[in-house]
């Protein structure tokens, strides 16, 4: 597309000389970037602002962002994919886990005891899996990043959890359907609620604690209403983990000039996923140091107690395989691939 200036008055000397100016030199594209947590969160600063600055710099100012944290464009976390698809937002950070059944292949990444506990190792496994088996889930989007929210930690207010037996009867916030099934299998009671509501829920006694990654605890002040935090060992697959995705409106991306598409491509994919993962892992380490300094108790599960939880995880996996098969997928193959990739990227 070009903008012709010959018919415009008054004509400048440069317009007379050049006649027509390519539209790429005249336009600025502002992307509406939405996410579900506050602007104080590590993702907002370390990923959203980082990415927006990078594409603006490399496009010479032709790509810009307007970031809308904490669902300022309305809706719920589960609605973010549809907001991107329908153009309410151009880009959004969300989790496929928030919209149960919407991303069936991606659900395999939530299976218990399958992926490494750190975000970076889990992200590399998730990215490889998605490129091989999961892209059909995202046919309506441009996938900018897909990364692991790292292994969940079991945080409680009044009593420590050291074994499967200790979970019986506890009401814990669960981040996803398959985490809920896992917790139910261990005798706990999962409660689904937005992460921003967890602190109030614990302080009022509605729930006893939460299943959430280290990184999230200080961001929403869960660490201020809990005292005990039980994690797995660094060389073990995590209890369960949450995949996160940064999605872009497909039509918005395809409508960009080749030059601006190249800028988006340069700053997306595995590279952006790893940036997000490193931000997440740094946030987790900072959270653990903060919690230790304020006197919270960090507990590591023993091998015998970890192994005692595995049958509950196996039951969740068997149930997921049946559901995946009913949707025309090869559930057993997808589950096996997740485990194989988890082993590939598991730190020794």
MOFEN-V773176 format. One record per pair of residues at least 12 apart in sequence whose ideal C-beta (glycine too) atoms are under 10 Angstrom apart, sorted by the first residue. I is the first residue (numbers start at 1). J is the second residue. Records with the same first field share a line. If there is no record, write none. Layout:
# MOFEN-V773176
I->J, J
This chain:
# MOFEN-V773176
1->22, 23, 24, 26, 27, 257
2->19, 20, 21, 22, 23, 24, 25, 26
3->15, 20, 21, 22, 23, 25, 26, 27
4->18, 19, 20, 21
5->18, 19, 20, 21
6->19, 20
22->257, 259
23->257
24->59, 62, 256, 257, 258, 259, 260
25->60, 62
26->62
27->62, 256, 257, 260
28->56, 59, 60, 61, 62, 63, 64
29->55, 59, 62, 63, 64, 65, 90, 252, 255, 256, 257, 260
30->56, 63, 64, 65, 66, 90
31->51, 52, 55, 56, 63, 64, 65, 66, 67, 89, 90, 91, 248, 249, 252, 253, 256, 264
32->65, 66, 67, 68, 72, 73, 83, 84, 87, 88, 89, 90, 91, 92, 249, 252
33->48, 49, 51, 52, 65, 66, 67, 68, 69, 73, 89, 90, 91, 92, 93, 246, 248
34->48, 66, 67, 68, 69, 70, 71, 72, 73, 74, 75, 80, 83, 84, 88, 89, 90, 91, 92, 93, 94
35->47, 48, 67, 68, 69, 70, 71, 72, 73, 77, 80, 89, 91, 92, 93, 94, 244, 246
36->69, 70, 71, 75, 76, 77, 78, 79, 80, 92, 93, 94, 95, 98, 194, 195, 196
37->69, 70, 71, 77, 93, 194, 195, 196, 216, 219, 220
38->69, 70, 196, 219, 220
39->67, 68, 69, 70, 72
40->69, 70, 218, 219, 220
41->69, 70, 93, 215, 216, 218, 219, 220, 279, 283
42->215, 216, 218, 219, 276, 279, 280, 282, 283, 284, 286, 287
43->69, 93, 147, 215, 216, 219, 244, 246, 276, 279, 280, 283
44->67, 69, 70, 93, 219
45->279
46->275, 276, 278, 279, 280, 282, 283
47->93, 145, 147, 244, 246, 272, 273, 275, 276, 277, 278, 279, 280
48->65, 67, 68, 69, 91, 93, 246, 276
49->65, 67
50->267, 272, 275, 276, 279
51->65, 67, 91, 93, 144, 145, 246, 264, 267, 268, 272, 275, 276
52->64, 65, 66, 67, 91, 267
53->65, 267
54->263, 266, 267, 272, 275
55->260, 263, 264, 266, 267, 268
56->263
57->263, 267
58->259, 260, 262, 263, 264, 266, 267
59->256, 257, 259, 260, 262, 263, 264, 266, 267
60->259, 260, 263
62->256, 257, 259, 260, 263
63->256, 259, 260, 263, 264, 267
65->90, 91
66->89, 90
67->91, 93
68->88, 89, 91, 92
69->93
70->196
71->83, 92, 194, 196
73->88, 89, 92
74->88, 89
75->88, 89, 92
76->98, 99, 194
77->92, 93, 94, 95, 97, 98, 99, 194, 195, 196
78->94, 95, 97, 98, 99, 100, 102, 194
79->92, 94, 98, 99
80->92, 93, 94, 95, 98, 99, 245, 247
81->94, 95, 96, 98, 99, 102, 103, 138, 140, 141, 245, 247
82->99, 102, 140
83->247, 249
84->140, 141, 142, 245, 246, 247, 248, 249, 250, 252
85->140, 141, 247, 249, 250, 251
86->249
87->249, 251, 252
88->249
89->247, 248, 249, 252
90->142, 247, 248, 249, 251, 252, 253
91->141, 142, 144, 246, 247, 248, 249, 252, 253, 264
92->141, 144, 245, 246, 247, 248, 249
93->144, 145, 147, 244, 245, 246, 247, 276
94->244, 245, 246, 247
95->110, 149, 175, 176, 242, 243, 244, 245
96->109, 110, 130, 134, 137, 138, 146, 176, 242, 243, 244, 245, 247
97->109, 110, 149, 175, 176, 177, 178, 179, 240, 241, 242, 243, 244, 245
98->175, 176, 177, 192, 194, 242, 244
100->176, 177, 178, 180, 192
101->177, 323, 327
102->137
103->130, 134, 136, 137, 138, 243, 245
104->134, 136, 137, 320, 323, 324, 326, 327, 328, 329, 331, 334
105->129, 130, 132, 133, 134, 135, 136, 137, 138, 324, 327, 329, 331, 334
106->126, 129, 130, 133, 134, 137, 138, 146, 243, 245, 334
107->134, 137, 176, 177, 178, 243, 320, 323, 324, 327, 329, 331, 334
108->126, 129, 133, 134, 178, 243, 317, 320, 321, 324, 329, 331, 333, 334, 335, 336, 337, 338, 339
109->122, 125, 126, 129, 130, 134, 146, 148, 178, 240, 241, 242, 243, 334, 338, 341, 342
110->175, 176, 177, 178, 179, 181, 182, 240, 241, 242, 243, 316, 320, 338
111->178, 182, 237, 240, 241, 313, 314, 316, 317, 320, 321, 334, 335, 338, 339, 342
112->152, 178, 179, 181, 182, 183, 185, 186, 237, 238, 239, 240, 241, 309, 310, 312, 313, 314, 315, 316, 317, 320
113->182, 232, 236, 237, 238, 239, 240, 306, 307, 309, 310, 312, 313, 314, 316, 317, 339, 342
114->237, 238, 240, 241, 313, 317, 335, 336, 337, 338, 339, 340, 341, 342, 343
115->129, 148, 150, 151, 237, 238, 240, 241, 243, 338, 339, 341, 342, 343, 345, 346
116->148, 150, 151, 234, 235, 236, 237, 238, 241, 341, 342, 343, 344, 345, 346, 347
117->148, 150, 151, 152, 153, 213, 214, 231, 232, 233, 234, 235, 236, 237, 238, 239, 241, 284, 346, 347
118->148, 150, 151, 234, 238, 241, 277, 278, 280, 281, 284, 285, 345, 346, 347
119->147, 148, 149, 150, 151, 213, 214, 215, 241, 244, 273, 274, 276, 277, 278, 279, 280, 281, 282, 283, 284
120->147, 148, 150, 273, 274, 276, 277, 278, 280, 281, 345, 347
121->148, 150, 234, 238, 277, 281, 342, 344, 345, 346, 347
122->147, 148, 149, 150, 151, 237, 238, 241, 242, 243, 277, 280, 281, 341, 342, 345, 346
123->145, 146, 147, 148, 149, 150, 241, 243, 244, 270, 273, 274, 275, 276, 277, 278, 280, 281, 345
124->147, 148, 270, 273, 274, 277, 341, 344, 345
125->148, 241, 337, 338, 339, 340, 341, 342, 343, 344, 345, 346
126->146, 147, 148, 149, 241, 243, 244, 245, 273, 277, 338, 341, 342, 345
127->143, 145, 146, 147, 148, 243, 269, 270, 273, 274, 277, 341, 345
128->270, 337, 341, 344, 345
129->146, 243, 334, 337, 338, 340, 341, 342
130->143, 146, 243, 245, 273
131->143, 146, 269, 270
132->334, 337, 341
133->329, 330, 333, 334, 337, 338, 341
134->146, 243, 334, 337
136->329
137->245
138->245, 247, 250
139->250
140->247, 249, 250, 251
141->245, 246, 247, 248, 249, 250, 253
142->246, 247, 248, 249, 250, 251, 252, 253, 254, 261, 264, 265, 268
143->245, 246, 247, 248, 250, 268, 269, 272, 273
144->245, 246, 247, 248, 253, 264, 265, 267, 268, 269, 272, 273, 276
145->244, 245, 246, 247, 248, 267, 268, 269, 270, 271, 272, 273, 274, 275, 276, 277
146->243, 244, 245, 246, 247, 269, 270, 272, 273, 276
147->242, 243, 244, 245, 246, 270, 272, 273, 274, 275, 276, 277, 278, 279, 280
148->213, 238, 241, 242, 243, 244, 273, 276, 277, 280, 281, 345
149->175, 176, 212, 213, 215, 216, 241, 242, 243, 244, 276, 277, 280, 284
150->212, 213, 214, 215, 216, 231, 238, 241, 242, 277, 280, 281, 283, 284
151->211, 213, 214, 231, 232, 234, 236, 237, 238, 239, 240, 241, 242, 284
152->172, 174, 175, 176, 179, 182, 183, 210, 211, 212, 213, 214, 216, 231, 232, 238, 239, 240, 241, 242
153->209, 210, 211, 212, 213, 214, 215, 216, 217, 222, 226, 228, 229, 230, 231, 232, 238, 239, 284, 287, 288, 291, 298, 299
154->166, 167, 170, 172, 183, 188, 209, 210, 211, 212, 226, 228, 229, 230, 231, 232, 239, 299, 301
155->172, 173, 198, 202, 208, 209, 210, 211, 212, 214, 216, 217, 222, 223, 225, 226, 227, 228, 229, 230, 231, 291, 296
156->170, 172, 202, 207, 208, 209, 210, 226, 227, 228, 229, 230, 297, 299
157->202, 203, 205, 207, 208, 209, 210, 222, 225, 226, 227, 228
158->170, 202, 205, 208, 209, 226, 227, 228
159->208, 209, 227, 228
160->227, 228, 229, 230, 297, 299
161->186, 188, 208, 209, 228, 229, 230, 299, 301, 305
162->228, 230, 299, 300, 301, 302, 305
163->186, 230, 301, 302, 304, 305, 306, 308, 309
164->185, 186, 187, 188, 301, 305, 306, 307, 308, 309, 310, 311, 312
165->186, 187, 305, 308
166->186, 187, 188, 228, 230, 305
167->182, 183, 184, 185, 186, 187, 188, 189, 208, 209, 230, 309, 312
168->186, 187, 188, 189
169->187, 188, 189, 208
170->183, 186, 187, 188, 189, 190, 207, 208, 209
171->183, 188, 189, 190, 191, 201, 202, 205, 206, 207, 208, 209, 210
172->186, 188, 189, 190, 191, 198, 202, 207, 208, 209, 210, 211, 212
173->190, 191, 192, 193, 194, 195, 197, 198, 199, 201, 202, 206, 207, 208, 209, 210, 211, 212, 222
174->188, 189, 190, 191, 192, 193, 207, 210, 211, 212, 240
175->190, 192, 193, 195, 198, 210, 211, 212, 213, 216, 240, 241, 242
176->190, 192, 211, 240, 241, 242, 243
177->190, 192, 316, 320
178->240, 242, 313, 316, 317, 319, 320
179->192, 211, 212, 239, 240, 241, 242, 316
180->192, 211, 240, 316
181->240, 312, 313, 315, 316, 317, 319, 320
182->211, 239, 240, 309, 312, 313, 315, 316, 317
183->211, 239, 240, 312, 316
184->312, 315, 316
185->309, 311, 312, 313, 314, 315, 316, 319
186->239, 308, 309, 311, 312, 313
187->312
188->208, 209, 211, 312
189->207, 208
190->207, 211
191->206, 207, 208, 210, 211
193->206, 207, 210
194->220
195->210, 212, 216, 217, 219, 220, 222
196->219, 220, 221
197->220
198->210, 211, 212, 216, 217, 220, 221, 222, 225, 226
199->217, 220, 221, 222, 223, 224, 225, 226
200->220, 221, 225
201->222, 225
202->221, 222, 224, 225, 226
203->221, 224, 225, 226
204->225
208->226
209->222, 225, 226, 227, 228, 229, 230
210->222, 225, 226, 229
211->239, 240, 242
212->226, 229, 242
213->231, 238, 241, 242, 280, 281, 283, 284, 287
214->229, 231, 280, 281, 283, 284, 285, 286, 287, 288, 290, 291, 298
215->279, 280, 281, 282, 283, 284, 285, 286, 287, 288
216->242, 280, 283, 284, 287
217->229, 283, 284, 287, 288, 290, 291, 296
218->283, 286, 287, 288, 290, 291, 294
219->283, 287
222->287, 291
223->287, 288, 290, 291, 294, 296
224->291, 294, 296
226->291, 296, 297
227->291, 294, 295, 296, 297
228->296, 297, 298, 299
229->287, 288, 291, 292, 296, 297, 298, 299, 300
230->297, 298, 299, 300, 301, 305
231->284, 288, 298, 299, 300, 301
232->300, 301, 305, 306, 309
233->300, 301, 302, 303, 306
234->300, 346, 347
235->346, 347, 348
236->300, 301, 303, 306, 307, 346
237->306, 310, 313, 338, 339, 342, 343, 346
238->342
239->301, 306, 309, 312, 313
240->313, 316
241->342
244->273, 276, 277, 280
245->273
246->268, 272, 273, 276
248->264, 268
252->264
253->265, 268
317->331, 332, 335, 338, 339
318->331, 332, 335
319->331
320->334, 335
321->333, 334, 335, 336
